[in-house]
């Protein structure tokens, strides 16, 4: 009788521990997939904006306003802001010279 009770107690504890482990793994996977989705969206945004800049420039030089409009059209949910001489439109930073020509595009803040 004592061995049966001990065996049931050990099996119940093992079941409880394994269920807690599975719950932790499920929660961890959910958090990881959420971060992965956010990272994917940021990468898609940066790529869409970079391709818009390339298309906007084409064979001729475009003005600052035309480039910014093209980038915003690629990902319209962002508002541009300027910081340290770089115009940030979403994840893409654009540096213009005094004449308004694009001289650099970056993704590093």
DRENTORKOL-3810 file (N, C-alpha, C; in nm, 4 decimals):
REM DRENTORKOL-3810
@n.u->0.0818; n.v->-0.1190; n.w->0.0000; ca.u->0.0000; ca.v->0.0000; ca.w->0.0000; c.u->0.0867; c.v->0.1261; c.w->0.0000
@n.u->0.1967; n.v->0.1239; n.w->0.0806; ca.u->0.2844; ca.v->0.2399; ca.w->0.0858; c.u->0.3540; c.v->0.2622; c.w->-0.0483
@n.u->0.3957; n.v->0.1551; n.w->-0.1136; ca.u->0.4630; ca.v->0.1698; ca.w->-0.2424; c.u->0.3661; c.v->0.2220; c.w->-0.3488
@n.u->0.2436; n.v->0.1799; n.w->-0.3454; ca.u->0.1436; ca.v->0.2284; ca.w->-0.4407; c.u->0.1191; c.v->0.3778; c.w->-0.4210
@n.u->0.1066; n.v->0.4201; n.w->-0.2969; ca.u->0.0858; ca.v->0.5618; ca.w->-0.2662; c.u->0.2081; c.v->0.6431; c.w->-0.3075
@n.u->0.3257; n.v->0.5904; n.w->-0.2811; ca.u->0.4492; ca.v->0.6601; ca.w->-0.3190; c.u->0.4604; c.v->0.6697; c.w->-0.4706
@n.u->0.4278; n.v->0.5618; n.w->-0.5408; ca.u->0.4348; ca.v->0.5629; ca.w->-0.6866; c.u->0.3354; c.v->0.6634; c.w->-0.7445
@n.u->0.2153; n.v->0.6668; n.w->-0.6911; ca.u->0.1146; ca.v->0.7625; ca.w->-0.7386; c.u->0.1610; c.v->0.9054; c.w->-0.7110
@n.u->0.2200; n.v->0.9291; n.w->-0.5945; ca.u->0.2711; ca.v->1.0621; ca.w->-0.5606; c.u->0.3829; c.v->1.1051; c.w->-0.6545
@n.u->0.4741; n.v->1.0130; n.w->-0.6848; ca.u->0.5853; ca.v->1.0439; ca.w->-0.7764; c.u->0.5327; c.v->1.0716; c.w->-0.9168
@n.u->0.4394; n.v->0.9906; n.w->-0.9642; ca.u->0.3825; ca.v->1.0108; ca.w->-1.0976; c.u->0.3035; c.v->1.1417; c.w->-1.1053
@n.u->0.2306; n.v->1.1747; n.w->-0.9996; ca.u->0.1557; ca.v->1.3014; ca.w->-0.9978; c.u->0.2516; c.v->1.4202; c.w->-1.0007
@n.u->0.3607; n.v->1.4119; n.w->-0.9247; ca.u->0.4601; ca.v->1.5193; ca.w->-0.9245; c.u->0.5265; c.v->1.5308; c.w->-1.0620
@n.u->0.5594; n.v->1.4167; n.w->-1.1241; ca.u->0.6202; ca.v->1.4175; ca.w->-1.2571; c.u->0.5248; c.v->1.4785; c.w->-1.3603
@n.u->0.3958; n.v->1.4466; n.w->-1.3493; ca.u->0.2954; ca.v->1.5032; ca.w->-1.4396; c.u->0.2856; c.v->1.6546; c.w->-1.4206
@n.u->0.2855; n.v->1.6990; n.w->-1.2989; ca.u->0.2779; ca.v->1.8416; ca.w->-1.2694; c.u->0.4006; c.v->1.9154; c.w->-1.3241
@n.u->0.5184; n.v->1.8591; n.w->-1.3010; ca.u->0.6419; ca.v->1.9215; ca.w->-1.3504; c.u->0.6431; c.v->1.9260; c.w->-1.5026
@n.u->0.6019; n.v->1.8180; n.w->-1.5667; ca.u->0.6026; ca.v->1.8165; ca.w->-1.7137; c.u->0.5003; c.v->1.9159; c.w->-1.7696
@n.u->0.3863; n.v->1.9316; n.w->-1.7059; ca.u->0.2870; ca.v->2.0285; ca.w->-1.7527; c.u->0.3369; c.v->2.1718; c.w->-1.7371
@n.u->0.4053; n.v->2.1997; n.w->-1.6276; ca.u->0.4633; ca.v->2.3326; ca.w->-1.6079; c.u->0.5699; c.v->2.3573; c.w->-1.7141
@n.u->0.6514; n.v->2.2577; n.w->-1.7442; ca.u->0.7547; ca.v->2.2730; ca.w->-1.8457; c.u->0.6925; c.v->2.3015; c.w->-1.9827
@n.u->0.5871; n.v->2.2273; n.w->-2.0195; ca.u->0.5200; ca.v->2.2486; ca.w->-2.1470; c.u->0.4555; c.v->2.3869; c.w->-2.1531
@n.u->0.3974; n.v->2.4311; n.w->-2.0441; ca.u->0.3367; ca.v->2.5646; ca.w->-2.0408; c.u->0.4432; c.v->2.6725; c.w->-2.0610
@n.u->0.5575; n.v->2.6566; n.w->-1.9963; ca.u->0.6670; ca.v->2.7518; ca.w->-2.0128; c.u->0.7142; c.v->2.7541; c.w->-2.1577
@n.u->0.7318; n.v->2.6379; n.w->-2.2180; ca.u->0.7775; ca.v->2.6298; ca.w->-2.3572; c.u->0.6771; c.v->2.6969; c.w->-2.4511
@n.u->0.5490; n.v->2.6772; n.w->-2.4266; ca.u->0.4452; ca.v->2.7374; ca.w->-2.5099; c.u->0.4479; c.v->2.8901; c.w->-2.4967
@n.u->0.4599; n.v->2.9399; n.w->-2.3766; ca.u->0.4676; ca.v->3.0842; ca.w->-2.3541; c.u->0.5929; c.v->3.1427; c.w->-2.4193
@n.u->0.7050; n.v->3.0753; n.w->-2.4039; ca.u->0.8302; ca.v->3.1216; ca.w->-2.4636; c.u->0.8203; c.v->3.1250; c.w->-2.6163
@n.u->0.7605; n.v->3.0238; n.w->-2.6747; ca.u->0.7441; ca.v->3.0208; ca.w->-2.8207; c.u->0.6527; c.v->3.1337; c.w->-2.8673
@n.u->0.5475; n.v->3.1618; n.w->-2.7932; ca.u->0.4578; ca.v->3.2716; ca.w->-2.8296; c.u->0.5273; c.v->3.4063; c.w->-2.8278
@n.u->0.6077; n.v->3.4307; n.w->-2.7267; ca.u->0.6828; ca.v->3.5560; ca.w->-2.7181; c.u->0.7843; c.v->3.5641; c.w->-2.8318
@n.u->0.8523; n.v->3.4547; n.w->-2.8600; ca.u->0.9515; ca.v->3.4536; ca.w->-2.9679; c.u->0.8863; c.v->3.4823; c.w->-3.1026
@n.u->0.7707; n.v->3.4228; n.w->-3.1299; ca.u->0.7022; ca.v->3.4467; ca.w->-3.2561; c.u->0.6539; c.v->3.5903; c.w->-3.2668
@n.u->0.6153; n.v->3.6504; n.w->-3.1563; ca.u->0.5729; ca.v->3.7903; ca.w->-3.1581; c.u->0.6893; c.v->3.8809; c.w->-3.1967
@n.u->0.8056; n.v->3.8613; n.w->-3.1344; ca.u->0.9233; ca.v->3.9404; ca.w->-3.1692; c.u->0.9671; c.v->3.9144; c.w->-3.3130
@n.u->0.9559; n.v->3.7919; n.w->-3.3574; ca.u->0.9929; ca.v->3.7585; ca.w->-3.4943; c.u->0.9012; c.v->3.8308; c.w->-3.5932
@n.u->0.7722; n.v->3.8356; n.w->-3.5620; ca.u->0.6778; ca.v->3.9053; ca.w->-3.6494; c.u->0.7060; c.v->4.0545; c.w->-3.6568
@n.u->0.7387; n.v->4.1145; n.w->-3.5428; ca.u->0.7713; ca.v->4.2580; ca.w->-3.5412; c.u->0.8982; c.v->4.2851; c.w->-3.6212
@n.u->0.9977; n.v->4.1999; n.w->-3.6073; ca.u->1.1220; ca.v->4.2155; ca.w->-3.6818; c.u->1.0975; c.v->4.2004; c.w->-3.8316
@n.u->1.0145; n.v->4.1059; n.w->-3.8691; ca.u->0.9827; ca.v->4.0857; ca.w->-4.0103; c.u->0.9122; c.v->4.2085; c.w->-4.0672
@n.u->0.8191; n.v->4.2660; n.w->-3.9923; ca.u->0.7482; ca.v->4.3839; ca.w->-4.0404; c.u->0.8438; c.v->4.5022; c.w->-4.0591
@n.u->0.9366; n.v->4.5208; n.w->-3.9662; ca.u->1.0348; ca.v->4.6285; ca.w->-3.9795; c.u->1.1239; c.v->4.6074; c.w->-4.1011
@n.u->1.1636; n.v->4.4838; n.w->-4.1254; ca.u->1.2473; ca.v->4.4546; ca.w->-4.2416; c.u->1.1706; c.v->4.4786; c.w->-4.3717
@n.u->1.0443; n.v->4.4403; n.w->-4.3751; ca.u->0.9622; ca.v->4.4636; ca.w->-4.4936; c.u->0.9451; c.v->4.6131; c.w->-4.5184
@n.u->0.9276; n.v->4.6890; n.w->-4.4109; ca.u->0.9126; ca.v->4.8335; ca.w->-4.4226; c.u->1.0399; c.v->4.8957; c.w->-4.4797
@n.u->1.1539; n.v->4.8587; n.w->-4.4257; ca.u->1.2807; ca.v->4.9149; ca.w->-4.4730; c.u->1.3059; c.v->4.8779; c.w->-4.6194
@n.u->1.2752; n.v->4.7554; n.w->-4.6562; ca.u->1.2953; ca.v->4.7133; ca.w->-4.7950; c.u->1.2020; c.v->4.7890; c.w->-4.8889
@n.u->1.0768; n.v->4.8026; n.w->-4.8518; ca.u->0.9816; ca.v->4.8745; ca.w->-4.9366; c.u->1.0244; c.v->5.0194; c.w->-4.9551
@n.u->1.0709; n.v->5.0809; n.w->-4.8470; ca.u->1.1147; ca.v->5.2196; ca.w->-4.8571; c.u->1.2418; c.v->5.2321; c.w->-4.9403
@n.u->1.3347; n.v->5.1405; n.w->-4.9227; ca.u->1.4585; ca.v->5.1457; ca.w->-5.0009; c.u->1.4292; c.v->5.1286; c.w->-5.1499
@n.u->1.3409; n.v->5.0376; n.w->-5.1826; ca.u->1.3050; ca.v->5.0188; ca.w->-5.3232; c.u->1.2329; c.v->5.1416; c.w->-5.3776
@n.u->1.1532; n.v->5.2081; n.w->-5.2935; ca.u->1.0855; ca.v->5.3303; ca.w->-5.3371; c.u->1.1866; c.v->5.4410; c.w->-5.3659
@n.u->1.2914; n.v->5.4496; n.w->-5.2849; ca.u->1.3953; ca.v->5.5498; ca.w->-5.3096; c.u->1.4654; c.v->5.5203; c.w->-5.4414
@n.u->1.4970; n.v->5.3950; n.w->-5.4656; ca.u->1.5641; ca.v->5.3580; ca.w->-5.5908; c.u->1.4757; c.v->5.3921; c.w->-5.7103
@n.u->1.3453; n.v->5.3590; n.w->-5.7009; ca.u->1.2525; ca.v->5.3903; ca.w->-5.8096; c.u->1.2359; c.v->5.5412; c.w->-5.8272
@n.u->1.2328; n.v->5.6143; n.w->-5.7161; ca.u->1.2135; ca.v->5.7594; ca.w->-5.7251; c.u->1.3335; c.v->5.8275; c.w->-5.7900
@n.u->1.4521; n.v->5.7771; n.w->-5.7608; ca.u->1.5707; ca.v->5.8389; ca.w->-5.8190; c.u->1.5810; c.v->5.8094; c.w->-5.9674
@n.u->1.5628; n.v->5.6831; n.w->-6.0046; ca.u->1.5656; ca.v->5.6455; ca.w->-6.1454; c.u->1.6892; c.v->5.6969; c.w->-6.2158
@n.u->1.6721; n.v->5.7439; n.w->-6.3344; ca.u->1.7845; ca.v->5.7926; ca.w->-6.4140; c.u->1.8177; c.v->5.9378; c.w->-6.3810
@n.u->1.7245; n.v->6.0116; n.w->-6.3244; ca.u->1.7493; ca.v->6.1526; ca.w->-6.2956; c.u->1.7387; c.v->6.1799; c.w->-6.1459
@n.u->1.7992; n.v->6.2852; n.w->-6.1046; ca.u->1.7951; ca.v->6.3242; ca.w->-5.9637; c.u->1.6587; c.v->6.3845; c.w->-5.9316
@n.u->1.6046; n.v->6.3458; n.w->-5.8198; ca.u->1.4759; ca.v->6.3983; ca.w->-5.7754; c.u->1.4975; c.v->6.4921; c.w->-5.6570
@n.u->1.3990; n.v->6.5733; n.w->-5.6319; ca.u->1.4085; ca.v->6.6665; ca.w->-5.5198; c.u->1.3831; c.v->6.5926; c.w->-5.3883
@n.u->1.4153; n.v->6.6601; n.w->-5.2801; ca.u->1.3948; ca.v->6.6029; ca.w->-5.1462; c.u->1.2476; c.v->6.5665; c.w->-5.1248
@n.u->1.1588; n.v->6.6531; n.w->-5.1640; ca.u->1.0159; ca.v->6.6289; ca.w->-5.1447; c.u->0.9679; c.v->6.5070; c.w->-5.2235
@n.u->1.0178; n.v->6.4917; n.w->-5.3459; ca.u->0.9773; ca.v->6.3777; ca.w->-5.4286; c.u->1.0256; c.v->6.2460; c.w->-5.3678
@n.u->1.1486; n.v->6.2453; n.w->-5.3159; ca.u->1.2027; ca.v->6.1238; ca.w->-5.2546; c.u->1.1235; c.v->6.0897; c.w->-5.1288
@n.u->1.0961; n.v->6.1896; n.w->-5.0462; ca.u->1.0211; ca.v->6.1657; ca.w->-4.9219; c.u->0.8797; c.v->6.1178; c.w->-4.9535
@n.u->0.8158; n.v->6.1761; n.w->-5.0532; ca.u->0.6820; ca.v->6.1310; ca.w->-5.0923; c.u->0.6838; c.v->5.9862; c.w->-5.1395
@n.u->0.7866; n.v->5.9489; n.w->-5.2146; ca.u->0.7970; ca.v->5.8111; ca.w->-5.2635; c.u->0.8152; c.v->5.7141; c.w->-5.1476
@n.u->0.8986; n.v->5.7525; n.w->-5.0506; ca.u->0.9223; ca.v->5.6658; ca.w->-4.9350; c.u->0.7954; c.v->5.6527; c.w->-4.8517
@n.u->0.7246; n.v->5.7645; n.w->-4.8307; ca.u->0.6010; ca.v->5.7590; ca.w->-4.7527; c.u->0.4935; c.v->5.6787; c.w->-4.8247
@n.u->0.4911; n.v->5.6849; n.w->-4.9556; ca.u->0.3927; ca.v->5.6073; ca.w->-5.0315; c.u->0.4181; c.v->5.4575; c.w->-5.0169
@n.u->0.5457; n.v->5.4208; n.w->-4.9991; ca.u->0.5796; ca.v->5.2790; ca.w->-4.9842; c.u->0.5312; c.v->5.2242; c.w->-4.8506
@n.u->0.5298; n.v->5.3082; n.w->-4.7478; ca.u->0.4851; ca.v->5.2649; ca.w->-4.6138; c.u->0.4156; c.v->5.3847; c.w->-4.5501
@n.u->0.2869; n.v->5.4044; n.w->-4.5796; ca.u->0.2202; ca.v->5.5301; ca.w->-4.5425; c.u->0.1918; c.v->5.5499; c.w->-4.3940
@n.u->0.2152; n.v->5.4525; n.w->-4.3110; ca.u->0.1777; ca.v->5.4660; ca.w->-4.1700; c.u->0.2827; c.v->5.5369; c.w->-4.0857
@n.u->0.3849; n.v->5.5956; n.w->-4.1474; ca.u->0.4909; ca.v->5.6612; ca.w->-4.0707; c.u->0.4989; c.v->5.8088; c.w->-4.1074
@n.u->0.5355; n.v->5.8889; n.w->-4.0089; ca.u->0.5575; ca.v->6.0310; ca.w->-4.0298; c.u->0.7078; c.v->6.0589; c.w->-4.0257
@n.u->0.7606; n.v->6.1359; n.w->-4.1198; ca.u->0.9034; ca.v->6.1646; ca.w->-4.1191; c.u->0.9405; c.v->6.2622; c.w->-4.0076
@n.u->1.0617; n.v->6.2467; n.w->-3.9560; ca.u->1.1156; ca.v->6.3412; ca.w->-3.8592; c.u->1.2658; c.v->6.3534; c.w->-3.8834
@n.u->1.3211; n.v->6.4670; n.w->-3.8452; ca.u->1.4627; ca.v->6.4916; ca.w->-3.8688; c.u->1.5379; c.v->6.4871; c.w->-3.7362
@n.u->1.6527; n.v->6.4175; n.w->-3.7380; ca.u->1.7369; ca.v->6.4060; ca.w->-3.6189; c.u->1.8822; c.v->6.4004; c.w->-3.6642
@n.u->1.9638; n.v->6.4880; n.w->-3.6119; ca.u->2.1069; ca.v->6.4938; ca.w->-3.6416; c.u->2.1357; c.v->6.5041; c.w->-3.7910
@n.u->2.0561; n.v->6.5816; n.w->-3.8617; ca.u->2.0791; ca.v->6.6023; ca.w->-4.0042; c.u->2.0318; c.v->6.4895; c.w->-4.0939
@n.u->1.9645; n.v->6.3905; n.w->-4.0357; ca.u->1.9126; ca.v->6.2776; ca.w->-4.1133; c.u->1.7605; c.v->6.2795; c.w->-4.1038
@n.u->1.6941; n.v->6.2701; n.w->-4.2176; ca.u->1.5489; ca.v->6.2643; ca.w->-4.2207; c.u->1.5078; c.v->6.1181; c.w->-4.2097
@n.u->1.4403; n.v->6.0844; n.w->-4.1004; ca.u->1.3982; ca.v->5.9462; ca.w->-4.0771; c.u->1.2541; c.v->5.9292; c.w->-4.1214
@n.u->1.2334; n.v->5.8325; n.w->-4.2101; ca.u->1.0998; ca.v->5.7964; ca.w->-4.2559; c.u->1.0861; c.v->5.6476; c.w->-4.2259
@n.u->1.0253; n.v->5.6167; n.w->-4.1125; ca.u->1.0188; ca.v->5.4777; ca.w->-4.0691; c.u->1.1569; c.v->5.4299; c.w->-4.0281
@n.u->1.2030; n.v->5.3206; n.w->-4.0848; ca.u->1.3336; ca.v->5.2629; ca.w->-4.0518; c.u->1.4447; c.v->5.3126; c.w->-4.1431
@n.u->1.4116; n.v->5.3998; n.w->-4.2372; ca.u->1.5081; ca.v->5.4454; ca.w->-4.3365; c.u->1.5478; c.v->5.5900; c.w->-4.3086
@n.u->1.6781; n.v->5.6139; n.w->-4.2971; ca.u->1.7297; ca.v->5.7484; ca.w->-4.2755; c.u->1.7861; c.v->5.8040; c.w->-4.4050
@n.u->1.7485; n.v->5.9255; n.w->-4.4381; ca.u->1.7923; ca.v->5.9889; ca.w->-4.5626; c.u->1.8679; c.v->6.1164; c.w->-4.5305
@n.u->1.9885; n.v->6.1296; n.w->-4.5865; ca.u->2.0686; ca.v->6.2512; ca.w->-4.5677; c.u->2.0742; c.v->6.3233; c.w->-4.7025
@n.u->2.0393; n.v->6.4518; n.w->-4.6990; ca.u->2.0382; ca.v->6.5332; ca.w->-4.8194; c.u->2.1446; c.v->6.6415; c.w->-4.8070
@n.u->2.1966; n.v->6.6864; n.w->-4.9226; ca.u->2.2915; ca.v->6.7974; ca.w->-4.9196; c.u->2.2135; c.v->6.9290; c.w->-4.9205
@n.u->2.2857; n.v->7.0407; n.w->-4.9265; ca.u->2.2215; ca.v->7.1721; ca.w->-4.9197; c.u->2.1299; c.v->7.1970; c.w->-5.0398
@n.u->2.1602; n.v->7.1341; n.w->-5.1526; ca.u->2.0782; ca.v->7.1516; ca.w->-5.2723; c.u->1.9548; c.v->7.0615; c.w->-5.2712
@n.u->1.9406; n.v->6.9760; n.w->-5.1704; ca.u->1.8246; ca.v->6.8886; ca.w->-5.1618; c.u->1.8415; c.v->6.7571; c.w->-5.2345
@n.u->1.9655; n.v->6.7221; n.w->-5.2711; ca.u->1.9901; ca.v->6.5941; ca.w->-5.3389; c.u->2.0228; c.v->6.4886; c.w->-5.2347
@n.u->1.9752; n.v->6.3693; n.w->-5.2572; ca.u->2.0016; ca.v->6.2577; ca.w->-5.1670; c.u->2.1478; c.v->6.2180; c.w->-5.1779
@n.u->2.2184; n.v->6.2152; n.w->-5.0632; ca.u->2.3584; ca.v->6.1752; ca.w->-5.0650; c.u->2.3824; c.v->6.0466; c.w->-4.9889
@n.u->2.2880; n.v->6.0083; n.w->-4.9008; ca.u->2.3078; ca.v->5.8851; ca.w->-4.8237; c.u->2.1731; c.v->5.8326; c.w->-4.7753
@n.u->2.1608; n.v->5.7016; n.w->-4.7766; ca.u->2.0463; ca.v->5.6336; ca.w->-4.7165; c.u->2.1019; c.v->5.5331; c.w->-4.6164
@n.u->2.0446; n.v->5.5305; n.w->-4.4961; ca.u->2.0968; ca.v->5.4445; ca.w->-4.3917; c.u->1.9829; c.v->5.3837; c.w->-4.3110
@n.u->2.0151; n.v->5.2755; n.w->-4.2427; ca.u->1.9176; ca.v->5.2163; ca.w->-4.1506; c.u->1.9700; c.v->5.2199; c.w->-4.0083
@n.u->2.0924; n.v->5.2707; n.w->-3.9885; ca.u->2.1516; ca.v->5.2781; ca.w->-3.8541; c.u->2.1155; c.v->5.4105; c.w->-3.7899
@n.u->2.0551; n.v->5.4074; n.w->-3.6714; ca.u->2.0183; ca.v->5.5339; ca.w->-3.6043; c.u->2.1386; c.v->5.6116; c.w->-3.5573
END
